[in-house]
Amino acid sequence: MALASRPEILSSRSRMSAQEASVELASSGLFPSVYLTGDYTLADPNQRVFPQTDQFVGTWSVGIMASIDIGRYPQALAQAEQARDRLAQERENSHRIADAVTTEVIRAYLALTESTQRLASLGSELQQAEENERVASERFRQGVILSSESLDAQALLVRARLRQSQAFYDVLIDRAALEKAMAR
């Protein structure tokens, strides 16, 4: 999907089409030039009419003319070769851009997968921290542990919640990066 809709890819395709047209244009210099000519003559006396009379007579003529400039062939061959070289460079550039887009999509997908798995594992860590804080609070009420141990359990719970929130936002950011990479 990204290879079909990313602006870099579309731009590269347009440049490649332009280069293909450039190759055709440069190669056209190797062919003869053909012209269609025509004229109309109204003259007194008209040189085209036999026998000539003393009156205005209209005549017309149509012709085809072809010309070949042999001295231009080396230049036309060089221009065609340059155009083919530029087309080959543009094709290589197009492949490089497609590879870069593919790599970007794969990286974004892997980052999203990793952040989603991290969020899932932090869910179980949060449950453990909540249970630890509940047990520590109960033990503190019973006077079995010190207040510092209860505060440590609360701090651990707050850190677990912060890590889970950060992981949640990482998932959102990675999802947005994937959608951007896929040009959605």
C-alpha positions as CSV (number, residue, x, y, z in Angstrom):
1,M,0.0,0.0,0.0
2,A,2.8,2.4,0.8
3,L,4.5,1.7,-2.5
4,A,1.3,2.7,-4.3
5,S,0.5,5.9,-2.5
6,R,3.7,7.5,-1.0
7,P,4.4,10.9,-2.6
8,E,8.1,10.0,-3.1
9,I,7.2,7.0,-5.1
10,L,4.6,8.8,-7.2
11,S,7.2,11.6,-7.8
12,S,9.8,9.0,-8.9
13,R,7.3,7.4,-11.3
14,S,6.6,10.8,-12.8
15,R,10.3,11.5,-13.2
16,M,10.8,8.1,-14.8
17,S,8.0,8.8,-17.3
18,A,9.6,12.1,-18.2
19,Q,13.0,10.4,-18.7
20,E,11.4,7.8,-20.9
21,A,9.9,10.6,-23.0
22,S,13.3,12.3,-23.1
23,V,14.8,9.1,-24.5
24,E,12.2,9.0,-27.2
25,L,12.7,12.7,-28.0
26,A,16.5,12.3,-28.2
27,S,16.1,9.2,-30.4
28,S,13.8,11.1,-32.8
29,G,16.8,13.2,-33.9
30,L,18.0,10.1,-35.8
31,F,15.0,10.1,-38.1
32,P,14.6,12.3,-41.2
33,S,12.4,15.4,-40.9
34,V,9.3,15.2,-43.1
35,Y,7.4,18.4,-44.0
36,L,4.1,18.8,-45.8
37,T,4.1,22.0,-47.9
38,G,1.4,23.8,-49.8
39,D,0.8,27.1,-51.5
40,Y,-1.7,29.0,-53.5
41,T,-0.6,31.4,-56.2
42,L,-2.9,34.1,-57.7
43,A,-0.8,36.0,-60.3
44,D,-1.2,37.9,-63.7
45,P,0.5,36.2,-65.6
46,N,0.7,33.0,-63.7
47,Q,4.0,31.1,-64.5
48,R,2.3,27.8,-63.8
49,V,-0.4,28.1,-66.4
50,F,0.4,27.3,-70.0
51,P,-0.4,29.1,-72.3
52,Q,0.0,32.3,-70.3
53,T,-2.9,34.7,-70.5
54,D,-3.3,38.3,-69.4
55,Q,-5.6,37.6,-66.5
56,F,-5.3,36.6,-62.8
57,V,-5.3,32.8,-62.5
58,G,-5.1,30.9,-59.2
59,T,-3.1,27.7,-58.9
60,W,-2.2,25.6,-55.9
61,S,0.4,23.0,-55.1
62,V,1.0,20.5,-52.4
63,G,4.2,18.6,-51.7
64,I,6.1,16.5,-49.2
65,M,9.7,17.3,-48.3
66,A,12.1,15.2,-46.3
67,S,15.5,16.2,-45.1
68,I,18.3,14.3,-43.3
69,D,21.0,16.2,-41.5
70,I,23.8,13.7,-41.6
71,G,26.2,16.0,-39.7
72,R,23.8,16.0,-36.8
73,Y,23.9,12.2,-36.2
74,P,26.9,12.1,-33.8
75,Q,25.2,14.8,-31.6
76,A,21.8,13.0,-31.8
77,L,23.5,9.7,-30.9
78,A,25.2,11.3,-27.9
79,Q,22.0,13.0,-26.7
80,A,20.1,9.6,-27.0
81,E,22.9,7.9,-25.0
82,Q,22.8,10.6,-22.3
83,A,19.0,10.3,-22.1
84,R,19.3,6.5,-21.7
85,D,21.9,7.0,-18.9
86,R,19.6,9.5,-17.1
87,L,16.7,7.0,-17.4
88,A,18.9,4.2,-15.9
89,Q,19.9,6.6,-13.1
90,E,16.2,7.4,-12.4
91,R,15.3,3.7,-12.4
92,E,18.1,3.1,-9.8
93,N,16.9,6.1,-7.8
94,S,13.3,4.8,-7.9
95,H,14.5,1.4,-6.6
96,R,16.4,3.1,-3.8
97,I,13.4,5.1,-2.8
98,A,11.1,2.0,-2.9
99,D,13.7,0.2,-0.7
100,A,13.8,3.1,1.8
101,V,10.0,3.2,2.0
102,T,9.8,-0.5,2.5
103,T,12.4,-0.3,5.2
104,E,10.5,2.6,6.9
105,V,7.3,0.6,6.9
106,I,9.0,-2.5,8.3
107,R,10.7,-0.5,11.1
108,A,7.5,1.2,12.0
109,Y,5.6,-2.2,12.1
110,L,8.3,-3.7,14.3
111,A,8.3,-0.7,16.6
112,L,4.6,-1.0,17.0
113,T,4.8,-4.7,17.7
114,E,7.4,-4.1,20.3
115,S,5.6,-1.3,22.0
116,T,2.3,-3.3,22.0
117,Q,4.1,-6.3,23.6
118,R,5.7,-4.0,26.2
119,L,2.3,-2.5,27.0
120,A,0.9,-6.0,27.5
121,S,3.8,-7.1,29.8
122,L,3.5,-3.8,31.8
123,G,-0.2,-4.7,32.5
124,S,0.9,-7.8,34.4
125,E,3.6,-5.7,36.1
126,L,1.0,-3.2,37.2
127,Q,-1.2,-6.0,38.6
128,Q,1.8,-7.2,40.6
129,A,2.6,-3.7,41.9
130,E,-1.1,-3.2,42.9
131,E,-1.1,-6.5,44.8
132,N,2.2,-5.7,46.4
133,E,0.9,-2.3,47.5
134,R,-2.3,-3.9,48.8
135,V,-0.4,-6.4,50.9
136,A,2.1,-3.8,52.2
137,S,-0.8,-1.5,53.2
138,E,-2.5,-4.3,55.0
139,R,0.7,-5.4,56.8
140,F,1.4,-1.7,57.7
141,R,-2.1,-1.5,59.3
142,Q,-1.4,-4.6,61.2
143,G,2.0,-3.0,62.3
144,V,4.1,-5.8,60.8
145,I,6.2,-3.5,58.5
146,L,7.5,0.0,58.7
147,S,6.0,2.9,57.0
148,S,9.0,3.2,54.7
149,E,8.3,-0.2,53.3
150,S,4.7,0.7,52.7
151,L,5.8,4.0,51.0
152,D,8.2,1.9,48.8
153,A,5.3,-0.3,47.7
154,Q,3.3,2.9,46.8
155,A,6.2,4.4,44.9
156,L,6.6,1.1,43.0
157,L,2.9,1.2,42.1
158,V,3.2,4.8,40.9
159,R,6.3,3.9,38.8
160,A,4.4,0.9,37.3
161,R,1.5,3.2,36.4
162,L,3.9,5.7,34.8
163,R,5.6,3.0,32.7
164,Q,2.2,1.7,31.6
165,S,1.1,5.2,30.6
166,Q,4.3,5.8,28.7
167,A,4.0,2.4,27.0
168,F,0.4,3.3,26.0
169,Y,1.5,6.6,24.4
170,D,4.4,4.8,22.7
171,V,1.9,2.5,21.1
172,L,-0.1,5.5,19.9
173,I,3.0,7.2,18.5
174,D,4.2,4.0,16.8
175,R,0.8,3.4,15.3
176,A,0.8,7.0,13.9
177,A,4.4,6.4,12.6
178,L,3.2,3.2,10.8
179,E,0.2,5.0,9.3
180,K,2.5,7.8,8.1
181,A,4.9,5.3,6.6
182,M,2.0,3.7,4.8
183,A,0.7,7.1,3.6
184,R,-2.7,6.7,5.2
